[in-house]
Amino acid sequence: MKNIATALVKAQLEMTTPKKGSVNPFYKNKYADLNDVLEAVVPALNNNGIVLLQPLVNIDGKNFVKTVLMHESGETFESLAEIFCAKQNDAQAYGSGISYARRYSLSSICGIGSEDDDAQKAVQPKPNATKEVIQKAHNANATLQQIKSKYSVNTEMEQFFNTLNK
């Protein structure tokens, strides 16, 4: 693994952040699609003697994208990403699942970040609970746990909730 590790370090220094050249029609945000990620990493990999392969494999009845970085020395570095699709027996959905798995697997194995607005939204912090939120939740017979599932509740707001329930 010495040769591929050394080459991958050099390649990562040459890699660029993928441009966000596609628009998500549902969220109306821009994101880096598979081609954007490929453009950001493949030239750097190839310049350092690394070829990228992403064959589809089936393991125990589940479909995966196997991302393989193969160095000219013969050393390889591999990862698997399961393919998920919304509809069974739908070629369009399966193709989207493949593209999604390839994009994220490639970004992961190369150690690059492509800002994905959908992913950013998923990990944004919860809004802070206010007295108004706590009062409305209390009036709706919500539990503290239910409030915490949607809001960040500090000690003061938790105490306020407890006083409402006395």
Secondary structure, DSSP 4 states (H G I P E B T S, - for coil): -HHHHHHHHHHHHH--PPP--EE-TTT--EE--HHHHHHHHHHHHHHTTEEEE--EEEETTEEEEEEEEEETTS-EEEEEEE---SSTT-HHHHHHHHHHHHHHHHHHHHT-----HHHHHHTSPPPBP-HHHHHHHHHTT--HHHHHHHSB--HHHHHHHHHHT-
